[in-house]
Amino acid sequence: MNDIVATISQIKSHDSVHIVKFDIDGVVLSMMSLELDGRYRVGSRVKLVVKPTHIAISKRAHSDISYSNQLQATIISIENGILLSSIKLRFLDIVLESIITLESSKRLELSIGDSVVAYIKASEISIGEIVDA
C-alpha cells in the first residue's frame, strides 16, 4: 500500500459526492468519494492511501486522459516476476510502488532512472487517517 501525507486544500460536495483536493509540496491531488468523514476539514493533514495496482505508468504525459492525478516521477527500482513487475517510483521525497504486468513493463522498455508519469484515478485514492487537524 502506498501512503502519501498531504494537506486538504479544498472540499466540494454535492448530494453524496465529494471532490477533495490535497496539496503535497505544491502538487495537487484529487480524490472522489461517496462518503466523507465529517472530521475532515480544509487544512487537515491526512495520510492518503493508494493500492500499487491502481497506479498506471507512462513514459510521456497525456493531456487527453481522464486520470485526475498525473505525477512526474523517476523509476528507482524494477523487480520483474513471472507475471508482474513491481516498479518503485520517486515522486518528490515519496517512494510509490506501481504493480503492472510484466508484459507492460517490457513493452514500455522501463529502466531505472527513467522519468515517467504516474497516473492515479481520483476514485482510487482514499484517506487512511488524519495526521493532525
MIMI-184226 format. One record per residue: residue number from 0; residue in three letters; x, y, z of N, C-alpha, C in turn. Coordinates in nm, 2 decimals, always signed. Example, Ala and Ser with C-alpha at 12.3 -4.5 7.8 and 13.67 -1.06 7.14 Angstrom:
NODE   nr  rest     nxx     nyy     nzz    caxx    cayy    cazz     cxx     cyy     czz
NODE    0   ALA   +1.32   -0.57   +0.78   +1.23   -0.45   +0.78   +1.32   -0.33   +0.78
NODE    1   SER   +1.28   -0.22   +0.71   +1.37   -0.11   +0.71   +1.29   +0.00   +0.79
# end
This chain:
NODE   nr  rest     nxx     nyy     nzz    caxx    cayy    cazz     cxx     cyy     czz
NODE    0   MET   +0.08   -0.12   +0.00   +0.00   +0.00   +0.00   +0.09   +0.12   +0.00
NODE    1   ASN   +0.05   +0.22   -0.08   +0.12   +0.35   -0.08   +0.06   +0.45   +0.01
NODE    2   ASP   +0.14   +0.51   +0.09   +0.10   +0.62   +0.19   +0.16   +0.75   +0.14
NODE    3   ILE   +0.07   +0.85   +0.14   +0.11   +0.99   +0.10   +0.06   +1.09   +0.20
NODE    4   VAL   +0.14   +1.16   +0.27   +0.09   +1.26   +0.36   +0.07   +1.39   +0.28
NODE    5   ALA   -0.05   +1.45   +0.30   -0.09   +1.56   +0.23   -0.18   +1.65   +0.31
NODE    6   THR   -0.20   +1.77   +0.27   -0.29   +1.87   +0.34   -0.42   +1.89   +0.25
NODE    7   ILE   -0.53   +1.88   +0.32   -0.66   +1.91   +0.24   -0.66   +2.06   +0.21
NODE    8   SER   -0.68   +2.09   +0.08   -0.68   +2.23   +0.04   -0.82   +2.27   -0.01
NODE    9   GLN   -0.91   +2.17   -0.04   -1.04   +2.21   -0.09   -1.13   +2.09   -0.08
NODE   10   ILE   -1.26   +2.12   -0.04   -1.36   +2.01   -0.04   -1.48   +2.07   -0.11
NODE   11   LYS   -1.53   +2.00   -0.21   -1.65   +2.04   -0.28   -1.75   +1.92   -0.27
NODE   12   SER   -1.87   +1.95   -0.23   -1.97   +1.84   -0.22   -2.10   +1.88   -0.29
NODE   13   HIS   -2.16   +1.78   -0.34   -2.30   +1.79   -0.40   -2.37   +1.66   -0.38
NODE   14   ASP   -2.49   +1.66   -0.32   -2.56   +1.54   -0.29   -2.46   +1.45   -0.20
NODE   15   SER   -2.43   +1.33   -0.25   -2.35   +1.25   -0.17   -2.21   +1.23   -0.23
NODE   16   VAL   -2.17   +1.32   -0.33   -2.04   +1.31   -0.40   -1.95   +1.42   -0.34
NODE   17   HIS   -1.83   +1.38   -0.32   -1.73   +1.48   -0.26   -1.61   +1.47   -0.35
NODE   18   ILE   -1.56   +1.59   -0.39   -1.43   +1.60   -0.46   -1.34   +1.68   -0.36
NODE   19   VAL   -1.23   +1.61   -0.32   -1.14   +1.67   -0.22   -1.00   +1.69   -0.29
NODE   20   LYS   -0.95   +1.81   -0.27   -0.82   +1.84   -0.33   -0.71   +1.84   -0.22
NODE   21   PHE   -0.60   +1.79   -0.25   -0.49   +1.78   -0.15   -0.37   +1.85   -0.20
NODE   22   ASP   -0.29   +1.91   -0.11   -0.16   +1.97   -0.15   -0.04   +1.89   -0.09
NODE   23   ILE   +0.05   +1.86   -0.18   +0.17   +1.79   -0.14   +0.29   +1.87   -0.20
NODE   24   ASP   +0.34   +1.96   -0.12   +0.45   +2.05   -0.16   +0.43   +2.12   -0.29
NODE   25   GLY   +0.31   +2.17   -0.31   +0.27   +2.24   -0.43   +0.21   +2.16   -0.54
NODE   26   VAL   +0.21   +2.03   -0.52   +0.14   +1.94   -0.62   +0.00   +1.91   -0.57
NODE   27   VAL   -0.10   +1.92   -0.66   -0.24   +1.89   -0.62   -0.28   +1.75   -0.66
NODE   28   LEU   -0.34   +1.68   -0.57   -0.40   +1.55   -0.60   -0.55   +1.57   -0.57
NODE   29   SER   -0.63   +1.49   -0.65   -0.78   +1.50   -0.63   -0.83   +1.36   -0.59
NODE   30   MET   -0.93   +1.36   -0.51   -1.00   +1.24   -0.47   -1.15   +1.25   -0.48
NODE   31   MET   -1.21   +1.15   -0.54   -1.36   +1.15   -0.55   -1.41   +1.05   -0.44
NODE   32   SER   -1.51   +1.09   -0.36   -1.56   +1.00   -0.26   -1.71   +1.01   -0.25
NODE   33   LEU   -1.77   +0.90   -0.22   -1.91   +0.89   -0.19   -1.94   +0.91   -0.05
NODE   34   GLU   -1.84   +0.89   +0.04   -1.85   +0.90   +0.18   -1.73   +0.98   +0.23
NODE   35   LEU   -1.76   +1.08   +0.31   -1.66   +1.17   +0.37   -1.68   +1.19   +0.51
NODE   36   ASP   -1.59   +1.15   +0.59   -1.60   +1.17   +0.74   -1.61   +1.32   +0.77
NODE   37   GLY   -1.70   +1.36   +0.85   -1.71   +1.50   +0.89   -1.60   +1.56   +0.96
NODE   38   ARG   -1.50   +1.48   +1.01   -1.38   +1.53   +1.07   -1.28   +1.60   +0.98
NODE   39   TYR   -1.30   +1.56   +0.85   -1.20   +1.62   +0.75   -1.23   +1.76   +0.72
NODE   40   ARG   -1.13   +1.85   +0.73   -1.15   +1.99   +0.71   -1.04   +2.04   +0.63
NODE   41   VAL   -1.06   +2.15   +0.56   -0.95   +2.22   +0.48   -0.84   +2.26   +0.59
NODE   42   GLY   -0.72   +2.23   +0.55   -0.61   +2.25   +0.64   -0.57   +2.13   +0.72
NODE   43   SER   -0.65   +2.02   +0.73   -0.61   +1.90   +0.80   -0.50   +1.83   +0.72
NODE   44   ARG   -0.41   +1.77   +0.79   -0.31   +1.69   +0.73   -0.35   +1.54   +0.74
NODE   45   VAL   -0.35   +1.47   +0.63   -0.40   +1.34   +0.63   -0.30   +1.24   +0.56
NODE   46   LYS   -0.32   +1.11   +0.58   -0.24   +1.01   +0.51   -0.34   +0.95   +0.40
NODE   47   LEU   -0.30   +0.97   +0.28   -0.37   +0.92   +0.17   -0.32   +0.77   +0.14
NODE   48   VAL   -0.41   +0.69   +0.09   -0.37   +0.55   +0.06   -0.41   +0.52   -0.08
NODE   49   VAL   -0.32   +0.45   -0.15   -0.34   +0.41   -0.29   -0.28   +0.27   -0.31
NODE   50   LYS   -0.35   +0.18   -0.36   -0.30   +0.05   -0.39   -0.20   +0.05   -0.50
NODE   51   PRO   -0.09   -0.03   -0.49   +0.01   -0.03   -0.60   -0.05   -0.07   -0.74
NODE   52   THR   -0.16   -0.15   -0.74   -0.22   -0.19   -0.86   -0.30   -0.08   -0.92
NODE   53   HIS   -0.32   +0.03   -0.85   -0.40   +0.14   -0.90   -0.32   +0.26   -0.95
NODE   54   ILE   -0.19   +0.23   -0.97   -0.10   +0.34   -1.03   -0.05   +0.29   -1.16
NODE   55   ALA   -0.09   +0.36   -1.27   -0.05   +0.33   -1.40   +0.07   +0.42   -1.43
NODE   56   ILE   +0.15   +0.37   -1.53   +0.27   +0.44   -1.57   +0.28   +0.47   -1.72
NODE   57   SER   +0.33   +0.58   -1.75   +0.36   +0.61   -1.89   +0.49   +0.69   -1.90
NODE   58   LYS   +0.56   +0.67   -2.02   +0.68   +0.75   -2.03   +0.66   +0.89   -2.08
NODE   59   ARG   +0.54   +0.92   -2.12   +0.50   +1.06   -2.16   +0.37   +1.10   -2.11
NODE   60   ALA   +0.35   +1.23   -2.08   +0.22   +1.28   -2.03   +0.12   +1.28   -2.14
NODE   61   HIS   +0.00   +1.25   -2.10   -0.12   +1.26   -2.20   -0.22   +1.36   -2.14
NODE   62   SER   -0.24   +1.46   -2.22   -0.33   +1.57   -2.17   -0.48   +1.53   -2.19
NODE   63   ASP   -0.50   +1.43   -2.28   -0.64   +1.40   -2.31   -0.68   +1.26   -2.25
NODE   64   ILE   -0.65   +1.25   -2.12   -0.68   +1.13   -2.05   -0.76   +1.17   -1.92
NODE   65   SER   -0.85   +1.09   -1.88   -0.94   +1.12   -1.77   -0.88   +1.11   -1.63
NODE   66   TYR   -0.76   +1.06   -1.62   -0.70   +1.05   -1.48   -0.67   +1.18   -1.43
NODE   67   SER   -0.73   +1.21   -1.31   -0.71   +1.35   -1.25   -0.57   +1.37   -1.20
NODE   68   ASN   -0.51   +1.26   -1.16   -0.38   +1.28   -1.09   -0.27   +1.22   -1.18
NODE   69   GLN   -0.18   +1.32   -1.22   -0.07   +1.28   -1.31   +0.06   +1.33   -1.24
NODE   70   LEU   +0.14   +1.24   -1.19   +0.26   +1.28   -1.11   +0.39   +1.25   -1.18
NODE   71   GLN   +0.47   +1.35   -1.19   +0.60   +1.33   -1.25   +0.69   +1.25   -1.15
NODE   72   ALA   +0.75   +1.14   -1.20   +0.82   +1.06   -1.11   +0.94   +1.00   -1.18
NODE   73   THR   +1.03   +0.94   -1.10   +1.15   +0.87   -1.16   +1.16   +0.73   -1.11
NODE   74   ILE   +1.18   +0.64   -1.20   +1.19   +0.49   -1.16   +1.32   +0.48   -1.08
NODE   75   ILE   +1.31   +0.42   -0.96   +1.43   +0.39   -0.87   +1.45   +0.24   -0.86
NODE   76   SER   +1.36   +0.16   -0.89   +1.39   +0.01   -0.89   +1.28   -0.06   -0.97
NODE   77   ILE   +1.32   -0.17   -1.03   +1.23   -0.26   -1.10   +1.25   -0.40   -1.06
NODE   78   GLU   +1.15   -0.47   -1.02   +1.16   -0.61   -0.98   +1.06   -0.69   -1.07
NODE   79   ASN   +1.11   -0.77   -1.16   +1.03   -0.84   -1.25   +1.00   -0.98   -1.20
NODE   80   GLY   +0.87   -1.02   -1.20   +0.84   -1.16   -1.16   +0.80   -1.23   -1.28
NODE   81   ILE   +0.73   -1.34   -1.26   +0.69   -1.42   -1.38   +0.57   -1.36   -1.45
NODE   82   LEU   +0.48   -1.29   -1.38   +0.37   -1.23   -1.45   +0.36   -1.08   -1.43
NODE   83   LEU   +0.42   -1.03   -1.31   +0.40   -0.89   -1.27   +0.54   -0.82   -1.25
NODE   84   SER   +0.54   -0.69   -1.26   +0.66   -0.61   -1.23   +0.62   -0.51   -1.12
NODE   85   SER   +0.71   -0.50   -1.02   +0.69   -0.40   -0.91   +0.79   -0.29   -0.95
NODE   86   ILE   +0.73   -0.17   -0.97   +0.81   -0.06   -1.01   +0.81   +0.04   -0.90
NODE   87   LYS   +0.92   +0.08   -0.84   +0.93   +0.18   -0.74   +0.96   +0.31   -0.80
NODE   88   LEU   +0.89   +0.41   -0.76   +0.89   +0.55   -0.82   +0.93   +0.65   -0.71
NODE   89   ARG   +1.01   +0.75   -0.75   +1.03   +0.86   -0.66   +0.95   +0.98   -0.71
NODE   90   PHE   +0.85   +1.02   -0.63   +0.77   +1.14   -0.65   +0.80   +1.24   -0.54
NODE   91   LEU   +0.86   +1.35   -0.57   +0.91   +1.44   -0.47   +1.00   +1.36   -0.37
NODE   92   ASP   +0.97   +1.36   -0.24   +1.05   +1.28   -0.15   +0.98   +1.15   -0.11
NODE   93   ILE   +0.88   +1.11   -0.19   +0.79   +1.00   -0.16   +0.82   +0.88   -0.25
NODE   94   VAL   +0.83   +0.76   -0.20   +0.85   +0.64   -0.28   +0.71   +0.58   -0.30
NODE   95   LEU   +0.67   +0.56   -0.42   +0.55   +0.49   -0.46   +0.58   +0.36   -0.53
NODE   96   GLU   +0.49   +0.26   -0.51   +0.51   +0.14   -0.58   +0.39   +0.12   -0.68
NODE   97   SER   +0.42   +0.09   -0.80   +0.32   +0.06   -0.91   +0.34   -0.09   -0.94
NODE   98   ILE   +0.24   -0.17   -0.94   +0.24   -0.31   -0.99   +0.17   -0.31   -1.12
NODE   99   ILE   +0.25   -0.35   -1.22   +0.19   -0.36   -1.36   +0.23   -0.50   -1.41
NODE  100   THR   +0.17   -0.54   -1.52   +0.21   -0.67   -1.58   +0.35   -0.67   -1.63
NODE  101   LEU   +0.41   -0.78   -1.63   +0.55   -0.79   -1.69   +0.54   -0.75   -1.84
NODE  102   GLU   +0.44   -0.79   -1.91   +0.43   -0.76   -2.05   +0.43   -0.61   -2.07
NODE  103   SER   +0.35   -0.53   -1.99   +0.35   -0.39   -2.00   +0.49   -0.33   -1.97
NODE  104   SER   +0.55   -0.38   -1.86   +0.69   -0.33   -1.83   +0.78   -0.35   -1.94
NODE  105   LYS   +0.78   -0.46   -2.01   +0.87   -0.49   -2.12   +0.83   -0.40   -2.24
NODE  106   ARG   +0.70   -0.39   -2.27   +0.66   -0.31   -2.38   +0.70   -0.16   -2.37
NODE  107   LEU   +0.69   -0.11   -2.24   +0.73   +0.03   -2.22   +0.88   +0.05   -2.21
NODE  108   GLU   +0.96   -0.07   -2.21   +1.10   -0.06   -2.20   +1.15   +0.02   -2.08
NODE  109   LEU   +1.09   +0.00   -1.97   +1.12   +0.07   -1.85   +1.26   +0.04   -1.80
NODE  110   SER   +1.33   +0.15   -1.75   +1.46   +0.13   -1.69   +1.48   +0.22   -1.57
NODE  111   ILE   +1.56   +0.18   -1.48   +1.59   +0.26   -1.36   +1.65   +0.40   -1.41
NODE  112   GLY   +1.60   +0.50   -1.35   +1.64   +0.64   -1.39   +1.54   +0.70   -1.49
NODE  113   ASP   +1.45   +0.63   -1.55   +1.36   +0.69   -1.65   +1.26   +0.78   -1.58
NODE  114   SER   +1.23   +0.89   -1.64   +1.13   +0.98   -1.60   +1.00   +0.93   -1.65
NODE  115   VAL   +0.90   +0.92   -1.57   +0.77   +0.87   -1.61   +0.66   +0.95   -1.55
NODE  116   VAL   +0.54   +0.93   -1.59   +0.42   +0.99   -1.53   +0.34   +0.88   -1.46
NODE  117   ALA   +0.31   +0.90   -1.34   +0.23   +0.80   -1.26   +0.09   +0.86   -1.26
NODE  118   TYR   -0.01   +0.77   -1.31   -0.15   +0.81   -1.32   -0.23   +0.74   -1.21
NODE  119   ILE   -0.31   +0.82   -1.14   -0.40   +0.77   -1.03   -0.54   +0.83   -1.05
NODE  120   LYS   -0.64   +0.74   -1.07   -0.77   +0.79   -1.08   -0.82   +0.85   -0.95
NODE  121   ALA   -0.90   +0.96   -0.95   -0.94   +1.02   -0.83   -1.02   +0.92   -0.74
NODE  122   SER   -1.09   +0.83   -0.80   -1.17   +0.73   -0.73   -1.08   +0.62   -0.66
NODE  123   GLU   -0.96   +0.62   -0.69   -0.87   +0.51   -0.64   -0.79   +0.56   -0.52
NODE  124   ILE   -0.80   +0.69   -0.48   -0.74   +0.74   -0.36   -0.83   +0.75   -0.25
NODE  125   SER   -0.79   +0.71   -0.13   -0.87   +0.72   -0.01   -0.79   +0.78   +0.11
NODE  126   ILE   -0.86   +0.83   +0.20   -0.80   +0.89   +0.32   -0.79   +0.78   +0.42
NODE  127   GLY   -0.66   +0.75   +0.46   -0.64   +0.64   +0.56   -0.66   +0.69   +0.70
NODE  128   GLU   -0.61   +0.81   +0.73   -0.62   +0.86   +0.87   -0.58   +1.01   +0.87
NODE  129   ILE   -0.63   +1.08   +0.97   -0.58   +1.22   +1.00   -0.45   +1.22   +1.07
NODE  130   VAL   -0.35   +1.29   +1.01   -0.22   +1.30   +1.08   -0.23   +1.41   +1.19
NODE  131   ASP   -0.29   +1.52   +1.16   -0.32   +1.62   +1.25   -0.43   +1.71   +1.20
NODE  132   ALA   -0.51   +1.77   +1.29   -0.62   +1.86   +1.24   -0.57   +2.00   +1.24
# end
